[in-house]
Amino acid sequence: MVEQCDLAFRMLVRDYYCDLCFTQMFHSDLLSTRKGYFKDHFTTCSKDTPLVVQLCGNNPENIVSAAKIVAPFCQNVD
């Protein structure tokens, strides 16, 4: 889902005992090639865990690059 699982929504569902949250789907090409895209579109906090970041794309190199960008901020990449 694109632009549907922002931090505010994830924190709300965590208040109702959601054990695992997923981010919105991020396009790997945008994450890996546009400077500032990640900073402008991704938010999290220390209570937002465990977290899975969802990626989409069709370029294997960009998917790997995007996964490396988001890896420090999540527990898994989908």
C-alpha positions as CSV (number, residue, x, y, z in Angstrom):
1,M,0.0,0.0,0.0
2,V,1.4,3.4,-0.9
3,E,1.0,6.3,1.5
4,Q,-1.2,4.3,3.9
5,C,1.0,3.1,6.7
6,D,2.7,6.2,8.0
7,L,4.2,6.5,11.5
8,A,1.0,7.9,13.0
9,F,-1.0,5.0,11.8
10,R,1.6,2.4,12.9
11,M,1.7,3.9,16.4
12,L,-2.1,3.8,16.6
13,V,-2.3,0.2,15.8
14,R,0.6,-0.6,18.1
15,D,-1.5,0.9,20.9
16,Y,-4.0,-1.9,20.1
17,Y,-1.3,-4.6,20.5
18,C,-0.3,-5.0,16.9
19,D,2.9,-7.1,17.1
20,L,4.4,-6.3,13.7
21,C,4.0,-3.3,11.4
22,F,4.8,-2.7,7.8
23,T,5.6,0.6,6.2
24,Q,4.0,1.9,3.0
25,M,5.5,0.5,-0.1
26,F,8.5,2.4,-1.3
27,H,9.8,2.3,-4.9
28,S,13.4,1.1,-4.8
29,D,14.3,3.3,-7.8
30,L,13.3,6.4,-6.0
31,L,15.0,5.4,-2.8
32,S,18.3,4.5,-4.5
33,T,18.5,7.4,-7.0
34,R,16.8,10.5,-5.5
35,K,18.8,12.3,-2.9
36,G,16.6,13.2,0.0
37,Y,13.7,10.9,-0.9
38,F,14.2,8.6,2.0
39,K,14.6,11.5,4.5
40,D,11.4,13.2,3.1
41,H,9.2,10.1,3.0
42,F,10.3,7.8,5.8
43,T,9.7,8.3,9.5
44,T,10.0,6.0,12.5
45,C,10.8,6.2,16.2
46,S,12.2,4.0,18.9
47,K,8.7,2.6,19.8
48,D,8.0,1.6,16.1
49,T,9.5,-1.9,16.3
50,P,9.5,-4.5,15.0
51,L,9.1,-2.9,11.6
52,V,9.2,-4.2,8.1
53,V,9.9,-1.9,5.2
54,Q,8.2,-2.8,1.9
55,L,10.0,-2.2,-1.4
56,C,8.9,-2.5,-5.0
57,G,10.8,-2.3,-8.2
58,N,12.1,-4.3,-11.1
59,N,15.8,-3.4,-11.1
60,P,17.7,-5.8,-8.8
61,E,20.6,-3.4,-8.3
62,N,18.2,-0.6,-7.1
63,I,16.4,-3.0,-4.9
64,V,19.6,-4.1,-3.2
65,S,20.7,-0.4,-2.8
66,A,17.3,0.6,-1.4
67,A,17.4,-2.3,1.1
68,K,20.8,-1.2,2.3
69,I,19.5,2.3,2.9
70,V,16.5,1.2,5.0
71,A,18.2,-1.7,6.8
72,P,19.4,0.3,9.8
73,F,15.9,1.5,10.5
74,C,14.0,-1.8,10.5
75,Q,14.1,-5.4,11.4
76,N,13.2,-6.8,8.0
77,V,12.8,-5.8,4.3
78,D,10.0,-7.1,2.2
